[in-house]
Amino acid sequence: MPVQMTTLENGLTVISDEMDHLKSAAVGVWVGAGSRSETDDQHGISHLLEHMAFKGTKQRSARDIVEQIEAVGGEVNASTGLESTAYYARILQEDLPLAVDILGDILTESVFDADELHREQHVILQEIGAAHDMPEDRVFDHVQEKAFPDQPLGRTILGTPQMVQSFTPKAIHDYMDDHYHGPAMVLSAAGGVKHDELVNLGREAFSKFSNTDVSAPQKAVYKGGESRDVQKELMEAQVVLGFEGKSYKNEEFYTAQILASLLGGGMSSRLFQEVREKRGLCYSVYAFHWGFADSGLFGIHAATGAEDLGELMPVILGELMRASEDLTLEELNRSRAQIKAGLLMSLESPAARASQIARQRLLFGRTLSTSELVEKIEAISVEDVRNMAANLFTKSSPSMASVGPVDALMPLDEVSKRLGTGA
């Protein structure tokens, strides 16, 4: 059965993908507000709100929320991203009404009790500390900050200890009042679900949200730069080299996805074979491409020992430049197959499918059929990917971040010169 979509009177969209062979369902609410939506004095409030939504409502205590969903064998959780926040549950199909009721309750009737807030702020401070203790997490935070400096897109989702501790219940209510409106919200479900039932449940649970448009976040401006966090006591060095990528809405988005797969998407990729297998210069190397609403970040991550840093970056740069010259149809077909397989496999997971169609609605105003996505991927040629490599790595200033014993790492100005972007 095709995806069904209904827009409620308050602008909230209800989407479902019925998988009639399943006896379970995944259901959630996706809100088009994440850390990018925060002002300077709200850094980290999106993530704090996600935590506080489960800490008690006018009808349910924090314990009631988890006990009621777990009493039917279900589970409930949430996640905060740069551009959206999701609250979701996994249940048996007959328990869909309970799951939607709980989701509606936590999003419309949360009390944000001051004592609960104080406890959760402490929990998030521990989360921030844990992330700081993980060099791989820190290096990605640093590269994003250098790619998009002095703007929400370049800030961490978790926030800073000082900022998180400053938030009051009123600040959280005010943030919700500004960003949680019907047109920016999607109730999405996949699995053993009936669309008409979901619409009726959604109308009852989320009627309190207004039909008010939400202002767009600050426009992303890519700049580039270097962050070098020298930690000589560490045994390993974490390095990320980044470039401005493509927006989800850019017609070249999937070309960039294919390029990332070709370079470092698996054990057969160029970087893995040349850097790790042939030369043994690192124990982990891969490429990634993150798309945002109006920009993107393409990057390469490597983890290695200090003794190999001097040789590592020249080899990586050589592979980046070579991709624009001798990329083959065989490599393209292999990457195409990997991406198509990922798309098709996601259809077998209710949770992945509910998230996919909700995010598509928020990004594009509609859902995209699998055949449409496959058609876009099939249309990409070897020349398209070669041109992408030639332009991506030479037309904008790179971003680079490193954490660990990184004294021997090639400096950014030398990286730029080798790529042809420096003086």
C-alpha positions as CSV (number, residue, x, y, z in Angstrom):
1,M,0.0,0.0,0.0
2,P,1.4,3.4,-0.9
3,V,2.3,6.0,1.7
4,Q,-0.8,8.0,2.8
5,M,-0.7,11.6,4.0
6,T,-3.3,13.9,5.6
7,T,-2.9,17.5,6.8
8,L,-4.9,18.3,9.9
9,E,-6.7,21.6,10.5
10,N,-3.8,23.0,12.5
11,G,-1.3,22.2,9.8
12,L,0.2,19.1,11.4
13,T,0.9,16.3,8.9
14,V,-0.1,12.7,9.5
15,I,1.8,10.2,7.4
16,S,1.6,6.4,7.4
17,D,3.2,3.5,5.6
18,E,1.1,0.4,6.2
19,M,3.1,-2.9,6.3
20,D,0.2,-5.3,6.6
21,H,2.4,-8.3,7.3
22,L,3.6,-6.8,10.5
23,K,2.0,-7.0,14.0
24,S,4.1,-4.1,15.4
25,A,4.4,-0.4,14.5
26,A,6.7,2.5,14.9
27,V,5.2,5.9,15.5
28,G,6.6,9.2,16.3
29,V,6.4,13.0,16.0
30,W,9.1,14.8,14.1
31,V,9.5,18.5,14.7
32,G,11.3,20.8,12.2
33,A,13.3,22.4,15.0
34,G,16.7,21.4,16.2
35,S,19.9,23.0,17.4
36,R,20.0,25.2,14.3
37,S,16.8,26.9,15.6
38,E,18.5,28.1,18.7
39,T,19.6,31.7,19.4
40,D,22.9,32.4,21.0
41,D,21.4,32.3,24.5
42,Q,19.5,29.1,23.8
43,H,22.5,26.8,22.9
44,G,21.5,23.3,24.0
45,I,17.9,24.0,24.8
46,S,16.5,21.7,22.0
47,H,18.3,18.8,23.5
48,L,17.3,19.7,27.0
49,L,13.7,19.9,25.9
50,E,13.9,16.5,24.4
51,H,15.0,15.2,27.8
52,M,12.5,17.1,29.8
53,A,9.5,15.9,27.7
54,F,9.7,12.6,29.5
55,K,9.9,14.1,33.0
56,G,6.3,14.4,33.8
57,T,3.0,15.9,32.5
58,K,-0.2,17.2,34.1
59,Q,-1.6,13.6,33.8
60,R,1.5,11.4,34.1
61,S,4.6,11.3,36.2
62,A,8.0,10.5,34.6
63,R,7.6,7.0,36.0
64,D,4.0,6.6,34.7
65,I,5.2,7.4,31.1
66,V,7.8,4.6,31.0
67,E,5.8,2.1,33.0
68,Q,2.7,2.5,30.8
69,I,4.5,2.0,27.6
70,E,6.7,-0.9,28.9
71,A,3.6,-2.6,30.4
72,V,2.5,-3.4,26.9
73,G,6.1,-4.4,25.8
74,G,6.7,-1.1,24.0
75,E,9.6,1.4,24.2
76,V,9.7,5.1,23.9
77,N,12.6,7.4,23.2
78,A,13.7,10.7,21.5
79,S,16.6,12.3,19.7
80,T,17.8,15.8,18.8
81,G,19.4,16.7,15.5
82,L,20.7,19.8,13.9
83,E,17.5,20.5,12.0
84,S,14.8,18.3,13.7
85,T,13.8,16.7,17.0
86,A,12.0,13.3,17.1
87,Y,9.9,11.7,19.8
88,Y,9.0,8.1,19.0
89,A,7.7,4.7,20.2
90,R,7.7,1.1,19.1
91,I,4.7,-0.9,20.1
92,L,2.4,-3.8,19.0
93,Q,-0.2,-2.6,16.6
94,E,-3.1,-2.8,19.1
95,D,-1.2,-0.4,21.4
96,L,-1.0,2.4,18.8
97,P,-3.6,4.5,20.7
98,L,-1.6,4.4,23.9
99,A,1.6,5.4,22.1
100,V,0.0,8.3,20.3
101,D,-1.7,9.4,23.5
102,I,1.6,9.4,25.4
103,L,3.4,11.3,22.6
104,G,0.6,13.9,22.6
105,D,0.7,14.2,26.4
106,I,4.5,14.8,26.6
107,L,4.4,17.4,23.8
108,T,1.3,19.3,25.0
109,E,1.1,18.8,28.8
110,S,4.7,18.6,30.0
111,V,5.1,20.6,33.2
112,F,8.9,21.1,33.2
113,D,9.1,20.8,37.0
114,A,12.0,22.8,38.5
115,D,13.3,19.9,40.5
116,E,13.2,17.5,37.5
117,L,14.9,20.2,35.4
118,H,17.7,20.5,37.9
119,R,18.2,16.7,37.9
120,E,18.2,16.5,34.1
121,Q,20.6,19.4,33.8
122,H,23.0,17.4,35.9
123,V,22.5,14.4,33.6
124,I,23.2,16.4,30.5
125,L,26.4,17.9,32.2
126,Q,27.5,14.2,32.6
127,E,26.7,13.6,28.9
128,I,28.7,16.7,27.9
129,G,31.6,15.4,30.0
130,A,31.4,11.9,28.4
131,A,31.5,13.4,24.9
132,H,34.5,15.5,25.9
133,D,36.3,12.4,27.0
134,M,35.8,10.8,23.6
135,P,38.3,12.2,21.1
136,E,36.3,11.0,18.1
137,D,33.3,13.0,19.3
138,R,35.4,16.1,19.9
139,V,37.0,16.0,16.5
140,F,33.7,16.1,14.7
141,D,32.5,18.9,16.9
142,H,35.6,20.9,16.1
143,V,35.4,20.4,12.3
144,Q,31.8,21.4,12.2
145,E,32.6,24.5,14.2
146,K,35.3,25.5,11.7
147,A,33.1,24.7,8.7
148,F,30.3,26.9,10.0
149,P,31.8,29.3,12.5
150,D,29.7,31.7,14.6
151,Q,26.4,30.2,13.6
152,P,24.0,27.6,15.0
153,L,24.9,25.0,12.5
154,G,28.5,25.0,13.8
155,R,27.6,24.5,17.4
156,T,27.3,21.3,19.3
157,I,23.8,19.9,19.9
158,L,24.5,19.3,23.6
159,G,25.3,22.9,24.4
160,T,27.8,24.1,27.0
161,P,27.7,23.4,30.8
162,Q,27.2,27.1,31.6
163,M,24.4,27.5,29.1
164,V,22.6,24.3,30.0
165,Q,22.6,25.2,33.7
166,S,21.1,28.6,32.9
167,F,17.8,27.4,31.4
168,T,14.6,27.8,33.4
169,P,11.2,26.1,32.9
170,K,10.0,29.3,31.3
171,A,12.8,29.3,28.8
172,I,11.9,25.8,27.7
173,H,8.2,26.8,27.4
174,D,9.1,29.9,25.4
175,Y,11.3,27.9,23.0
176,M,8.4,25.4,22.5
177,D,6.0,28.2,21.9
178,D,8.2,29.6,19.2
179,H,9.0,26.4,17.3
180,Y,6.5,23.7,18.0
181,H,3.6,24.6,15.7
182,G,1.4,22.3,13.5
183,P,3.0,23.2,10.1
184,A,6.4,22.2,11.4
185,M,5.3,18.9,12.9
186,V,4.8,15.4,11.4
187,L,3.1,12.4,13.0
188,S,4.5,9.5,11.2
189,A,3.9,5.7,11.6
190,A,4.9,2.6,9.8
191,G,4.2,-1.1,10.2
192,G,0.9,-2.5,11.4
193,V,-1.0,0.8,11.3
194,K,-4.2,2.0,9.6
195,H,-4.1,5.6,8.3
196,D,-7.6,6.6,9.2
197,E,-7.1,5.5,12.8
198,L,-3.8,7.4,12.9
199,V,-5.4,10.5,11.7
200,N,-8.1,10.3,14.3
201,L,-5.6,9.7,17.0
202,G,-3.4,12.5,15.9
203,R,-6.3,15.0,15.7
204,E,-7.2,14.2,19.3
205,A,-3.7,14.2,20.7
206,F,-2.2,17.2,19.0
207,S,-5.1,19.6,18.5
208,K,-3.5,22.1,20.9
209,F,-0.8,23.1,18.5
210,S,-1.5,26.2,16.4
211,N,-1.5,26.6,12.7
212,T,1.3,29.1,12.7
213,D,4.3,29.1,10.4
214,V,7.7,28.8,11.9
215,S,10.5,31.1,10.8
216,A,13.4,29.6,8.9
217,P,16.8,29.1,10.7
218,Q,19.8,31.3,10.1
219,K,21.2,30.7,6.6
220,A,24.3,28.5,6.6
221,V,27.6,30.1,5.5
222,Y,30.5,27.7,5.0
223,K,33.9,29.1,5.7
224,G,36.5,26.5,6.7
225,G,39.5,26.6,9.0
226,E,41.6,24.5,11.3
227,S,41.3,23.3,14.9
228,R,44.3,21.5,16.3
229,D,43.7,20.0,19.8
230,V,47.1,18.7,20.8
231,Q,46.7,16.0,23.5
232,K,50.1,14.2,23.7
233,E,49.0,11.9,26.5
234,L,46.5,10.1,24.0
235,M,47.7,7.0,22.2
236,E,45.7,7.8,19.0
237,A,45.2,10.8,16.7
238,Q,41.8,11.6,15.3
239,V,41.7,13.7,12.1
240,V,38.8,15.0,10.0
241,L,39.2,16.8,6.7
242,G,36.1,18.5,5.5
243,F,34.7,20.4,2.5
244,E,31.4,22.2,1.8
245,G,28.9,19.5,0.7
246,K,25.5,19.6,-0.9
247,S,22.1,20.3,0.5
248,Y,19.4,17.6,0.6
249,K,17.6,19.8,-1.9
250,N,20.6,20.2,-4.3
251,E,20.3,18.1,-7.5
252,E,23.9,16.9,-6.9
253,F,23.2,15.6,-3.4
254,Y,23.2,11.9,-4.5
255,T,26.3,12.5,-6.6
256,A,28.1,13.6,-3.4
257,Q,26.7,10.5,-1.6
258,I,28.1,8.2,-4.3
259,L,31.5,10.0,-4.1
260,A,31.6,9.5,-0.4
261,S,30.8,5.8,-0.8
262,L,33.5,5.4,-3.5
263,L,36.1,7.1,-1.4
264,G,35.4,5.6,2.0
265,G,32.1,3.8,2.2
266,G,33.2,0.3,2.8
267,M,36.1,-2.1,2.8
268,S,36.4,-2.0,-1.0
269,S,36.5,1.8,-1.1
270,R,39.6,3.7,-2.3
271,L,40.7,5.1,1.0
272,F,40.2,1.9,2.9
273,Q,42.2,-0.1,0.4
274,E,45.0,2.4,-0.2
275,V,45.4,3.9,3.3
276,R,44.6,1.0,5.6
277,E,45.1,-2.2,3.6
278,K,48.0,-1.4,1.4
279,R,49.9,1.1,3.5
280,G,48.7,0.3,7.1
281,L,48.7,4.0,8.0
282,C,45.5,3.9,10.2
283,Y,43.1,1.5,11.7
284,S,40.0,3.4,10.6
285,V,39.3,5.6,7.6
286,Y,36.0,6.5,6.0
287,A,34.3,9.3,4.1
288,F,30.9,10.8,4.9
289,H,28.5,13.4,3.4
290,W,26.0,15.2,5.6
291,G,23.2,17.1,3.9
292,F,21.4,20.1,5.5
293,A,18.5,22.2,4.3
294,D,20.8,24.7,2.6
295,S,24.4,23.4,2.7
296,G,26.3,20.2,3.6
297,L,29.6,18.8,4.9
298,F,31.7,16.3,3.0
299,G,34.5,14.8,5.0
300,I,37.1,12.1,5.6
301,H,37.8,10.8,9.1
302,A,40.9,8.8,10.0
303,A,42.2,7.4,13.3
304,T,45.9,6.6,13.5
305,G,49.0,6.7,15.6
306,A,51.3,9.8,15.8
307,E,54.1,8.0,14.0
308,D,52.0,7.7,10.8
309,L,50.5,11.2,10.7
310,G,53.3,12.6,8.5
311,E,52.5,10.2,5.7
312,L,48.8,9.9,6.2
313,M,47.5,13.3,4.9
314,P,49.6,13.2,1.6
315,V,48.2,9.8,0.8
316,I,44.6,10.9,1.5
317,L,45.0,14.0,-0.6
318,G,46.4,12.0,-3.4
319,E,43.3,9.8,-3.4
320,L,41.0,12.8,-3.4
321,M,42.6,14.3,-6.4
322,R,42.9,11.0,-8.2
323,A,39.1,10.4,-7.9
324,S,38.5,13.2,-10.5
325,E,40.8,11.5,-13.0
326,D,40.5,7.7,-13.0
327,L,37.2,6.8,-11.3
328,T,35.7,3.7,-13.1
329,L,32.3,2.5,-14.0
330,E,32.8,-0.6,-11.9
331,E,33.4,1.5,-8.8
332,L,30.3,3.6,-9.6
333,N,28.2,0.6,-10.0
334,R,29.4,-0.9,-6.7
335,S,28.6,2.4,-4.8
336,R,25.3,2.6,-6.5
337,A,24.4,-0.9,-5.4
338,Q,25.4,-0.1,-1.8
339,I,23.2,3.0,-1.7
340,K,20.2,1.3,-3.4
341,A,20.5,-1.6,-1.0
342,G,20.5,0.8,2.0
343,L,17.3,2.4,0.7
344,L,15.5,-0.9,0.1
345,M,16.6,-2.4,3.4
346,S,15.2,0.6,5.2
347,L,11.8,-0.4,3.8
348,E,12.0,-3.5,6.0
349,S,12.3,-1.5,9.3
350,P,9.2,0.2,10.5
351,A,11.3,2.6,12.7
352,A,13.6,3.5,9.8
353,R,10.6,4.0,7.4
354,A,8.6,6.2,9.8
355,S,11.7,8.4,10.3
356,Q,12.4,8.5,6.5
357,I,9.0,9.6,5.4
358,A,8.7,12.1,8.2
359,R,12.0,13.7,7.4
360,Q,11.1,13.8,3.7
361,R,7.9,15.7,4.5
362,L,9.8,18.2,6.6
363,L,12.5,18.7,4.0
364,F,10.6,18.5,0.7
365,G,6.9,19.0,1.7
366,R,6.2,15.5,0.3
367,T,7.4,11.9,0.5
368,L,9.7,10.5,-2.2
369,S,9.0,7.1,-3.6
370,T,11.7,4.5,-3.6
371,S,11.5,4.3,-7.4
372,E,12.1,8.1,-7.6
373,L,15.2,7.9,-5.4
374,V,16.6,4.9,-7.3
375,E,16.0,6.7,-10.6
376,K,18.1,9.7,-9.3
377,I,20.9,7.3,-8.3
378,E,20.8,5.4,-11.6
379,A,21.0,8.6,-13.6
380,I,24.5,9.5,-12.1
381,S,27.4,9.0,-14.5
382,V,31.1,8.5,-14.1
383,E,31.6,11.9,-15.4
384,D,29.2,13.4,-12.9
385,V,31.2,11.9,-10.0
386,R,34.6,12.9,-11.5
387,N,33.3,16.5,-11.9
388,M,32.0,16.4,-8.3
389,A,35.4,15.3,-7.0
390,A,37.2,18.0,-9.1
391,N,35.0,20.8,-7.8
392,L,34.3,19.7,-4.3
393,F,38.0,19.4,-3.2
394,T,39.3,22.5,-5.1
395,K,36.6,25.2,-5.1
396,S,36.2,25.9,-1.4
397,S,38.5,26.2,1.6
398,P,38.9,23.0,3.5
399,S,38.1,22.5,7.2
400,M,40.3,20.4,9.3
401,A,40.2,19.2,12.9
402,S,42.5,17.0,14.9
403,V,42.7,15.7,18.4
404,G,45.5,13.8,20.0
405,P,49.3,13.7,19.5
406,V,49.0,15.6,16.2
407,D,52.1,17.7,16.0
408,A,53.3,15.9,12.9
409,L,50.0,16.5,11.0
410,M,50.2,18.5,7.8
411,P,49.0,22.1,8.5
412,L,45.9,23.4,6.8
413,D,47.7,25.9,4.5
414,E,49.8,23.1,3.1
415,V,46.6,21.0,2.6
416,S,45.1,23.9,0.7
417,K,48.1,24.4,-1.5
418,R,48.2,20.7,-2.5
419,L,44.5,20.8,-3.4
420,G,44.9,24.1,-5.3
421,T,42.8,26.2,-3.0
422,G,45.7,27.9,-1.2
423,A,48.1,30.6,-2.3
